[in-house]
Structures are given as C-alpha cells and as structure tokens.
Amino acid sequence: MRSRRVRLSILACVVSLLPGRGSFAQAPPIAKPVFHGVLQFASATGRIDRRTDRGVLETRRWVFFLTPVSDGIYPDREPILIALGEDSFLIPAGALRPSRGGTVFAYRGPRAPDGRRVRSFRLSRKPDDGFYTVSFKLEGANLARLQLEDPLCLPLAVIVGDDDGFLGVELTSPSFRSRRVRIPKICLGGWPWLGR
C-alpha cells in the first residue's frame, strides 16, 4: 500500500511538469525583451472551434518597427516568440531560413500532436525604409475568453531575441455561435513586459 502511494506521488509530480494547462506551461520560453518597438496594425482574420476554444489567426504584412536604441535583430539566429494575451508560440533559434541576401526570413512549422503551432512565419527587412514586415499564421490559439467576452482586447507581441513589437488588438466574431474571427482594430491592451 505504501509503495503504491509513493508511485502515485511520483506520477503526480511528473504529470505536473508536463507541458499543458498549468502555470508551468505559461512561463515565457525566452528572456524578457529589453528593446520595445512597435507593431503597426493591419486587419487579421481567423476562426474558432467553439467546442475546444482553440482557434486559428492569420496576419499579413504587419509592419514591425524596432526602437531606435535597439542593437538589431538576427532572425536566423535568435528565438522568436509570438504572444497573444497569456498564450505564446515559440520558434526555436536557428529555425528561420534566410533568403534574398538575408532580407527575408521564413519558417514553416511541423505538425504538432496537440495542434498548437506556428504554421508559417515570414519576416522581411526593408533596408531603405528601416523596418520589417511580418506575417504569420497561428494554429491552436487559446480563444476561450472570446466565448464569453466579445469584443475581446488582448496584447499581441512579436519578440525576436531581446526586441519586441507589440500592440493591443480587438478580437471579435459575428456571434457567439459563429466560427469566424477577425481583428478589425487596435485597443488599449498594454504589453505586460513593458516597463518591467
């Protein structure tokens, strides 16, 4: 009986450390950003599975301005994190492939058992204008709050190494039954890491 209790305790400890819904899984997998830039808004679209609370979001050609004091970004060597509210999606360092003389960096994510992944990510540098454009598609984003709160204001950030670009975005759906989701405008959702 005692050995069974010990085995159950060990199993409970192991399960608590597995990636999942606990607070351990929510810990940011990269260092806190130091240089805070700006994302320039463009509308985005997506969909939600009303049974699982999971959704797909896709942005195209948003503009990413680095702060003037940044020491630069190196997308093919640094980890990249896309964060939406408390949900986050990591692209490991070295996963982006450079092309066009190092001005375009692209990534296609492998299928994931739990369905959560960055399906695609593209970062393009505009040397003459001093900014980047960023496009990405997230699958398995946690949109549970949208089931109860519509419109929903969340901070969204793209973090490359120790640089981020962020803004608050408004998520909305035509109805609480509709599968369609869109981001029609910005809102006052501040990025939690700013000023820390």
C-alpha atoms as an extended CHARMM CRD file, in Angstrom:
* protein
*
       196  EXT
         1         1  MET       CA              0.0000000000        0.0000000000        0.0000000000  PROA      1               0.0000000000
         2         2  ARG       CA              2.7980000000        2.3870000000        0.9330000000  PROA      2               0.0000000000
         3         3  SER       CA              4.7650000000        1.6660000000       -2.2780000000  PROA      3               0.0000000000
         4         4  ARG       CA              1.5920000000        2.3150000000       -4.2790000000  PROA      4               0.0000000000
         5         5  ARG       CA              1.1940000000        5.7130000000       -2.5990000000  PROA      5               0.0000000000
         6         6  VAL       CA              4.8270000000        6.5560000000       -3.3790000000  PROA      6               0.0000000000
         7         7  ARG       CA              4.3270000000        5.5790000000       -7.0400000000  PROA      7               0.0000000000
         8         8  LEU       CA              1.1940000000        7.7490000000       -7.2640000000  PROA      8               0.0000000000
         9         9  SER       CA              3.0370000000       10.7070000000       -5.7240000000  PROA      9               0.0000000000
        10        10  ILE       CA              5.8830000000       10.3560000000       -8.2260000000  PROA      10              0.0000000000
        11        11  LEU       CA              3.3950000000       10.0920000000      -11.0940000000  PROA      11              0.0000000000
        12        12  ALA       CA              1.5950000000       13.2430000000       -9.8970000000  PROA      12              0.0000000000
        13        13  CYS       CA              4.9050000000       15.1570000000       -9.8220000000  PROA      13              0.0000000000
        14        14  VAL       CA              5.8180000000       14.0280000000      -13.3370000000  PROA      14              0.0000000000
        15        15  VAL       CA              2.3820000000       14.9460000000      -14.7160000000  PROA      15              0.0000000000
        16        16  SER       CA              2.5820000000       18.3990000000      -13.1240000000  PROA      16              0.0000000000
        17        17  LEU       CA              5.8280000000       19.0820000000      -15.0270000000  PROA      17              0.0000000000
        18        18  LEU       CA              4.4650000000       18.0630000000      -18.4250000000  PROA      18              0.0000000000
        19        19  PRO       CA              3.5300000000       20.8780000000      -20.8320000000  PROA      19              0.0000000000
        20        20  GLY       CA             -0.1600000000       21.5330000000      -20.5270000000  PROA      20              0.0000000000
        21        21  ARG       CA             -2.6130000000       23.8470000000      -18.8770000000  PROA      21              0.0000000000
        22        22  GLY       CA             -0.7260000000       24.5820000000      -15.6710000000  PROA      22              0.0000000000
        23        23  SER       CA              1.1660000000       27.7350000000      -14.8510000000  PROA      23              0.0000000000
        24        24  PHE       CA              4.4540000000       25.9760000000      -15.6590000000  PROA      24              0.0000000000
        25        25  ALA       CA              3.3990000000       25.7930000000      -19.3280000000  PROA      25              0.0000000000
        26        26  GLN       CA              2.6550000000       29.5370000000      -19.3720000000  PROA      26              0.0000000000
        27        27  ALA       CA              6.2180000000       30.5980000000      -18.4200000000  PROA      27              0.0000000000
        28        28  PRO       CA              7.8110000000       32.5560000000      -21.2890000000  PROA      28              0.0000000000
        29        29  PRO       CA             10.3910000000       30.3050000000      -23.0010000000  PROA      29              0.0000000000
        30        30  ILE       CA             12.7210000000       33.1920000000      -23.8850000000  PROA      30              0.0000000000
        31        31  ALA       CA             14.2350000000       36.0710000000      -21.9450000000  PROA      31              0.0000000000
        32        32  LYS       CA             12.2470000000       39.2060000000      -21.2060000000  PROA      32              0.0000000000
        33        33  PRO       CA             12.5760000000       41.7120000000      -24.0770000000  PROA      33              0.0000000000
        34        34  VAL       CA             14.7910000000       44.7260000000      -23.4800000000  PROA      34              0.0000000000
        35        35  PHE       CA             14.0740000000       46.8380000000      -26.5640000000  PROA      35              0.0000000000
        36        36  HSD       CA             10.4180000000       47.7540000000      -27.0970000000  PROA      36              0.0000000000
        37        37  GLY       CA              9.4080000000       48.5580000000      -30.6580000000  PROA      37              0.0000000000
        38        38  VAL       CA              6.0150000000       48.8510000000      -32.2890000000  PROA      38              0.0000000000
        39        39  LEU       CA              3.7970000000       46.7210000000      -34.4980000000  PROA      39              0.0000000000
        40        40  GLN       CA              1.7880000000       48.7220000000      -36.9980000000  PROA      40              0.0000000000
        41        41  PHE       CA             -1.7190000000       47.3420000000      -37.2430000000  PROA      41              0.0000000000
        42        42  ALA       CA             -3.3410000000       45.7450000000      -40.2710000000  PROA      42              0.0000000000
        43        43  SER       CA             -6.5120000000       43.7000000000      -40.0550000000  PROA      43              0.0000000000
        44        44  ALA       CA             -6.3100000000       39.9460000000      -39.4750000000  PROA      44              0.0000000000
        45        45  THR       CA             -8.6750000000       37.0020000000      -39.8190000000  PROA      45              0.0000000000
        46        46  GLY       CA             -9.1840000000       33.5890000000      -38.2810000000  PROA      46              0.0000000000
        47        47  ARG       CA            -11.6270000000       31.0470000000      -36.9450000000  PROA      47              0.0000000000
        48        48  ILE       CA            -12.5460000000       29.4010000000      -33.6510000000  PROA      48              0.0000000000
        49        49  ASP       CA            -13.6450000000       25.8830000000      -32.8050000000  PROA      49              0.0000000000
        50        50  ARG       CA            -16.4790000000       26.5720000000      -30.3670000000  PROA      50              0.0000000000
        51        51  ARG       CA            -16.1680000000       23.0990000000      -28.8150000000  PROA      51              0.0000000000
        52        52  THR       CA            -12.4640000000       23.2820000000      -27.9360000000  PROA      52              0.0000000000
        53        53  ASP       CA            -11.9470000000       27.0840000000      -27.5460000000  PROA      53              0.0000000000
        54        54  ARG       CA             -8.9690000000       26.8000000000      -29.9080000000  PROA      54              0.0000000000
        55        55  GLY       CA             -8.5480000000       28.9480000000      -32.9740000000  PROA      55              0.0000000000
        56        56  VAL       CA             -6.5090000000       29.9570000000      -35.9890000000  PROA      56              0.0000000000
        57        57  LEU       CA             -5.2590000000       33.5190000000      -36.5290000000  PROA      57              0.0000000000
        58        58  GLU       CA             -3.5100000000       34.8710000000      -39.6050000000  PROA      58              0.0000000000
        59        59  THR       CA             -1.8350000000       38.2460000000      -40.0990000000  PROA      59              0.0000000000
        60        60  ARG       CA             -0.3340000000       39.5630000000      -43.3100000000  PROA      60              0.0000000000
        61        61  ARG       CA              2.3400000000       42.1870000000      -43.7690000000  PROA      61              0.0000000000
        62        62  TRP       CA              2.1240000000       43.9380000000      -40.4290000000  PROA      62              0.0000000000
        63        63  VAL       CA              4.9540000000       46.4510000000      -40.0120000000  PROA      63              0.0000000000
        64        64  PHE       CA              7.4970000000       45.8790000000      -37.2370000000  PROA      64              0.0000000000
        65        65  PHE       CA              9.4490000000       48.9800000000      -36.1910000000  PROA      65              0.0000000000
        66        66  LEU       CA             12.4640000000       48.4430000000      -33.9320000000  PROA      66              0.0000000000
        67        67  THR       CA             13.1450000000       51.0630000000      -31.3010000000  PROA      67              0.0000000000
        68        68  PRO       CA             15.9800000000       53.4310000000      -32.3800000000  PROA      68              0.0000000000
        69        69  VAL       CA             18.1390000000       52.2510000000      -29.4480000000  PROA      69              0.0000000000
        70        70  SER       CA             17.9220000000       48.5640000000      -30.4820000000  PROA      70              0.0000000000
        71        71  ASP       CA             21.1260000000       46.6670000000      -31.2060000000  PROA      71              0.0000000000
        72        72  GLY       CA             19.3560000000       44.9410000000      -34.1290000000  PROA      72              0.0000000000
        73        73  ILE       CA             17.7100000000       41.5720000000      -34.6590000000  PROA      73              0.0000000000
        74        74  TYR       CA             19.1140000000       38.3590000000      -36.1310000000  PROA      74              0.0000000000
        75        75  PRO       CA             16.0550000000       36.2630000000      -37.0580000000  PROA      75              0.0000000000
        76        76  ASP       CA             18.0530000000       33.2830000000      -38.3410000000  PROA      76              0.0000000000
        77        77  ARG       CA             19.9700000000       33.0080000000      -35.0270000000  PROA      77              0.0000000000
        78        78  GLU       CA             17.5640000000       34.1910000000      -32.3080000000  PROA      78              0.0000000000
        79        79  PRO       CA             14.4200000000       32.5720000000      -30.8690000000  PROA      79              0.0000000000
        80        80  ILE       CA             11.1080000000       34.1220000000      -31.8640000000  PROA      80              0.0000000000
        81        81  LEU       CA              8.0150000000       34.2450000000      -29.7020000000  PROA      81              0.0000000000
        82        82  ILE       CA              4.5310000000       35.2540000000      -30.7940000000  PROA      82              0.0000000000
        83        83  ALA       CA              2.3810000000       36.0880000000      -27.7780000000  PROA      83              0.0000000000
        84        84  LEU       CA             -1.3710000000       36.6890000000      -27.6990000000  PROA      84              0.0000000000
        85        85  GLY       CA             -2.5600000000       37.5330000000      -24.1980000000  PROA      85              0.0000000000
        86        86  GLU       CA             -1.1510000000       34.7880000000      -21.9510000000  PROA      86              0.0000000000
        87        87  ASP       CA             -0.8250000000       32.3390000000      -24.8600000000  PROA      87              0.0000000000
        88        88  SER       CA              2.5430000000       32.0330000000      -26.6140000000  PROA      88              0.0000000000
        89        89  PHE       CA              4.0930000000       30.2430000000      -29.5870000000  PROA      89              0.0000000000
        90        90  LEU       CA              7.8400000000       29.6620000000      -29.8370000000  PROA      90              0.0000000000
        91        91  ILE       CA             10.0220000000       29.3200000000      -32.9260000000  PROA      91              0.0000000000
        92        92  PRO       CA             13.4160000000       27.9930000000      -31.7850000000  PROA      92              0.0000000000
        93        93  ALA       CA             16.6380000000       29.8340000000      -32.5800000000  PROA      93              0.0000000000
        94        94  GLY       CA             18.0220000000       28.8510000000      -35.9780000000  PROA      94              0.0000000000
        95        95  ALA       CA             14.6760000000       27.6610000000      -37.3880000000  PROA      95              0.0000000000
        96        96  LEU       CA             14.1260000000       30.5500000000      -39.8240000000  PROA      96              0.0000000000
        97        97  ARG       CA             15.6580000000       30.2270000000      -43.2830000000  PROA      97              0.0000000000
        98        98  PRO       CA             17.2040000000       33.3640000000      -44.7880000000  PROA      98              0.0000000000
        99        99  SER       CA             16.8060000000       34.1900000000      -48.4830000000  PROA      99              0.0000000000
       100       100  ARG       CA             17.1790000000       37.1470000000      -50.8610000000  PROA      100             0.0000000000
       101       101  GLY       CA             20.5440000000       38.0980000000      -49.4580000000  PROA      101             0.0000000000
       102       102  GLY       CA             19.4050000000       37.9210000000      -45.8500000000  PROA      102             0.0000000000
       103       103  THR       CA             16.4460000000       40.2810000000      -46.2530000000  PROA      103             0.0000000000
       104       104  VAL       CA             13.7090000000       37.6290000000      -45.9940000000  PROA      104             0.0000000000
       105       105  PHE       CA             13.4040000000       35.0030000000      -43.2260000000  PROA      105             0.0000000000
       106       106  ALA       CA             10.7750000000       32.2570000000      -43.4200000000  PROA      106             0.0000000000
       107       107  TYR       CA              9.5670000000       29.3270000000      -41.3290000000  PROA      107             0.0000000000
       108       108  ARG       CA              7.0620000000       26.5020000000      -41.7670000000  PROA      108             0.0000000000
       109       109  GLY       CA              6.1310000000       24.7200000000      -38.5520000000  PROA      109             0.0000000000
       110       110  PRO       CA              5.8110000000       20.9290000000      -38.3190000000  PROA      110             0.0000000000
       111       111  ARG       CA              2.5310000000       19.3380000000      -37.2830000000  PROA      111             0.0000000000
       112       112  ALA       CA              2.0910000000       19.1640000000      -33.5120000000  PROA      112             0.0000000000
       113       113  PRO       CA              0.2820000000       16.3860000000      -31.5810000000  PROA      113             0.0000000000
       114       114  ASP       CA             -1.8070000000       18.9460000000      -29.6710000000  PROA      114             0.0000000000
       115       115  GLY       CA             -2.4830000000       21.0750000000      -32.7690000000  PROA      115             0.0000000000
       116       116  ARG       CA             -0.6990000000       24.1440000000      -31.3420000000  PROA      116             0.0000000000
       117       117  ARG       CA              1.9090000000       25.5370000000      -33.6880000000  PROA      117             0.0000000000
       118       118  VAL       CA              3.1770000000       28.4280000000      -35.7450000000  PROA      118             0.0000000000
       119       119  ARG       CA              2.1060000000       27.1410000000      -39.1360000000  PROA      119             0.0000000000
       120       120  SER       CA              4.0210000000       29.8410000000      -41.0130000000  PROA      120             0.0000000000
       121       121  PHE       CA              6.1080000000       32.8970000000      -40.2300000000  PROA      121             0.0000000000
       122       122  ARG       CA              7.7640000000       35.3870000000      -42.5830000000  PROA      122             0.0000000000
       123       123  LEU       CA              9.8650000000       38.4080000000      -41.6940000000  PROA      123             0.0000000000
       124       124  SER       CA             11.0840000000       40.7540000000      -44.4520000000  PROA      124             0.0000000000
       125       125  ARG       CA             13.5770000000       43.5520000000      -43.9450000000  PROA      125             0.0000000000
       126       126  LYS       CA             13.1290000000       46.8090000000      -45.8730000000  PROA      126             0.0000000000
       127       127  PRO       CA             16.6980000000       48.1880000000      -45.9020000000  PROA      127             0.0000000000
       128       128  ASP       CA             15.8280000000       51.5740000000      -47.4260000000  PROA      128             0.0000000000
       129       129  ASP       CA             12.9450000000       52.2220000000      -45.0600000000  PROA      129             0.0000000000
       130       130  GLY       CA             14.4390000000       50.7710000000      -41.8480000000  PROA      130             0.0000000000
       131       131  PHE       CA             11.5910000000       48.4720000000      -40.8680000000  PROA      131             0.0000000000
       132       132  TYR       CA             10.4000000000       44.8730000000      -41.2080000000  PROA      132             0.0000000000
       133       133  THR       CA              7.1320000000       43.3740000000      -42.3840000000  PROA      133             0.0000000000
       134       134  VAL       CA              5.8560000000       40.3300000000      -40.5320000000  PROA      134             0.0000000000
       135       135  SER       CA              3.2280000000       37.7480000000      -41.4940000000  PROA      135             0.0000000000
       136       136  PHE       CA              2.2770000000       34.6640000000      -39.5110000000  PROA      136             0.0000000000
       137       137  LYS       CA             -0.3680000000       32.0110000000      -39.0350000000  PROA      137             0.0000000000
       138       138  LEU       CA             -1.0450000000       30.5080000000      -35.5970000000  PROA      138             0.0000000000
       139       139  GLU       CA             -2.9730000000       27.2760000000      -35.0720000000  PROA      139             0.0000000000
       140       140  GLY       CA             -4.4100000000       26.1950000000      -31.7120000000  PROA      140             0.0000000000
       141       141  ALA       CA             -4.5010000000       29.6530000000      -30.1260000000  PROA      141             0.0000000000
       142       142  ASN       CA             -6.4190000000       29.7780000000      -26.8460000000  PROA      142             0.0000000000
       143       143  LEU       CA             -9.5350000000       31.8580000000      -27.5850000000  PROA      143             0.0000000000
       144       144  ALA       CA            -11.6120000000       30.6710000000      -24.6100000000  PROA      144             0.0000000000
       145       145  ARG       CA            -12.3000000000       34.2160000000      -23.3740000000  PROA      145             0.0000000000
       146       146  LEU       CA            -13.9120000000       35.0470000000      -26.7220000000  PROA      146             0.0000000000
       147       147  GLN       CA            -16.6740000000       32.5920000000      -25.8110000000  PROA      147             0.0000000000
       148       148  LEU       CA            -17.7830000000       34.9620000000      -23.0170000000  PROA      148             0.0000000000
       149       149  GLU       CA            -16.4040000000       38.3690000000      -23.9490000000  PROA      149             0.0000000000
       150       150  ASP       CA            -16.8710000000       39.9220000000      -27.3900000000  PROA      150             0.0000000000
       151       151  PRO       CA            -15.1560000000       42.1070000000      -28.4120000000  PROA      151             0.0000000000
       152       152  LEU       CA            -12.0550000000       40.9080000000      -26.5830000000  PROA      152             0.0000000000
       153       153  CYS       CA             -8.9760000000       43.1360000000      -26.1590000000  PROA      153             0.0000000000
       154       154  LEU       CA             -5.6360000000       41.3290000000      -25.8520000000  PROA      154             0.0000000000
       155       155  PRO       CA             -1.9770000000       42.3600000000      -26.1100000000  PROA      155             0.0000000000
       156       156  LEU       CA             -0.1940000000       40.8550000000      -29.1130000000  PROA      156             0.0000000000
       157       157  ALA       CA              3.5770000000       40.8240000000      -29.4540000000  PROA      157             0.0000000000
       158       158  VAL       CA              6.2370000000       39.5370000000      -31.8000000000  PROA      158             0.0000000000
       159       159  ILE       CA              9.5110000000       39.0390000000      -29.9190000000  PROA      159             0.0000000000
       160       160  VAL       CA             12.7840000000       38.4150000000      -31.7680000000  PROA      160             0.0000000000
       161       161  GLY       CA             15.6400000000       37.8060000000      -29.3580000000  PROA      161             0.0000000000
       162       162  ASP       CA             15.5050000000       40.7460000000      -26.9480000000  PROA      162             0.0000000000
       163       163  ASP       CA             13.4400000000       43.0090000000      -29.2460000000  PROA      163             0.0000000000
       164       164  ASP       CA              9.6790000000       43.1650000000      -29.3370000000  PROA      164             0.0000000000
       165       165  GLY       CA              6.9630000000       44.9040000000      -31.2740000000  PROA      165             0.0000000000
       166       166  PHE       CA              3.5530000000       44.9940000000      -29.6470000000  PROA      166             0.0000000000
       167       167  LEU       CA              0.0690000000       46.4910000000      -29.6040000000  PROA      167             0.0000000000
       168       168  GLY       CA             -3.3780000000       45.7540000000      -28.2260000000  PROA      168             0.0000000000
       169       169  VAL       CA             -5.7490000000       44.0510000000      -30.6650000000  PROA      169             0.0000000000
       170       170  GLU       CA             -9.5100000000       43.6010000000      -30.6130000000  PROA      170             0.0000000000
       171       171  LEU       CA            -10.7980000000       40.1110000000      -31.4280000000  PROA      171             0.0000000000
       172       172  THR       CA            -14.4210000000       39.7450000000      -32.4150000000  PROA      172             0.0000000000
       173       173  SER       CA            -16.8250000000       37.2860000000      -34.0170000000  PROA      173             0.0000000000
       174       174  PRO       CA            -20.2040000000       37.9010000000      -35.7380000000  PROA      174             0.0000000000
       175       175  SER       CA            -21.9570000000       35.9210000000      -32.9860000000  PROA      175             0.0000000000
       176       176  PHE       CA            -21.2420000000       33.5300000000      -30.1030000000  PROA      176             0.0000000000
       177       177  ARG       CA            -22.0350000000       30.6630000000      -32.4940000000  PROA      177             0.0000000000
       178       178  SER       CA            -20.0250000000       31.8080000000      -35.4840000000  PROA      178             0.0000000000
       179       179  ARG       CA            -16.6880000000       30.1650000000      -36.2840000000  PROA      179             0.0000000000
       180       180  ARG       CA            -15.3460000000       33.3170000000      -37.9130000000  PROA      180             0.0000000000
       181       181  VAL       CA            -12.9410000000       35.5730000000      -36.0180000000  PROA      181             0.0000000000
       182       182  ARG       CA            -11.3630000000       38.8210000000      -37.0720000000  PROA      182             0.0000000000
       183       183  ILE       CA             -9.1390000000       41.5520000000      -35.7010000000  PROA      183             0.0000000000
       184       184  PRO       CA            -10.6710000000       44.7590000000      -37.0820000000  PROA      184             0.0000000000
       185       185  LYS       CA             -8.8290000000       47.3390000000      -34.9730000000  PROA      185             0.0000000000
       186       186  ILE       CA             -6.4460000000       48.0730000000      -32.1340000000  PROA      186             0.0000000000
       187       187  CYS       CA             -7.3990000000       48.5860000000      -28.4860000000  PROA      187             0.0000000000
       188       188  LEU       CA             -5.7100000000       49.6840000000      -25.2610000000  PROA      188             0.0000000000
       189       189  GLY       CA             -4.2640000000       46.3170000000      -24.2500000000  PROA      189             0.0000000000
       190       190  GLY       CA             -0.8130000000       47.1100000000      -22.8750000000  PROA      190             0.0000000000
       191       191  TRP       CA              2.0460000000       44.6500000000      -23.1490000000  PROA      191             0.0000000000
       192       192  PRO       CA              2.7700000000       43.2420000000      -19.6510000000  PROA      192             0.0000000000
       193       193  TRP       CA              6.5620000000       43.2930000000      -20.0550000000  PROA      193             0.0000000000
       194       194  LEU       CA              6.7550000000       46.9790000000      -20.9360000000  PROA      194             0.0000000000
       195       195  GLY       CA              8.4130000000       48.9610000000      -18.1630000000  PROA      195             0.0000000000
       196       196  ARG       CA              9.3430000000       45.9240000000      -16.0360000000  PROA      196             0.0000000000
